[in-house]
Amino acid sequence: MTSTPARDVVGIENLSVTFATDSGDVAAVRDVSLSVTAGEVLAIVGESGSGKTVTARSILGRSQMSWLTNGLTSSETRWKI
């Protein structure tokens, strides 16, 4: 019996997000990579201000105009943000 390899349903490669502020750029997320395969559960845990929400919003394509976002994310299909 041959098993089918699990496929990523969400993936991030080298995600970085910088906020443009009046005082200069602030790096909110730096070089994050992760993948979640079908049936897997992922919890992102960290201190307040560590980039959890910014990472999640970037995966969902919900970044804001003042965010400078680089990296590759995927959710079933790939898109570049």
Residue pairs with C-beta under 8 A, 6 or more apart in sequence:
6 37
6 38
6 39
6 40
7 37
7 38
8 35
8 36
8 37
8 74
9 36
9 37
9 38
9 75
9 76
10 34
10 35
10 36
10 42
10 59
10 73
10 74
10 75
11 34
11 35
11 36
11 72
11 73
11 74
12 32
12 33
12 34
12 35
12 55
12 58
12 59
12 71
12 72
12 73
12 74
13 33
13 71
13 72
13 73
14 31
14 32
14 33
14 70
14 71
14 72
15 29
15 31
15 32
15 33
15 55
15 58
15 69
15 70
15 71
15 72
15 73
16 27
16 29
16 30
16 31
16 32
16 69
16 70
16 71
17 27
17 28
17 29
17 51
17 54
17 55
17 58
17 63
17 67
17 68
17 69
17 70
18 25
18 26
18 27
18 28
18 67
18 68
18 69
19 25
19 26
19 28
19 66
19 67
19 68
20 66
20 67
20 68
21 66
25 68
28 51
28 54
28 67
29 51
29 54
29 55
29 58
32 51
32 55
32 71
34 42
36 42
44 52
44 55
44 56
45 52
46 52
54 67
57 63
58 67
58 69
58 71
58 73
58 81
59 73
59 75
60 75
61 73
61 79
61 81
63 69
63 81
69 81
71 81
72 78
72 80
73 79
73 80
73 81
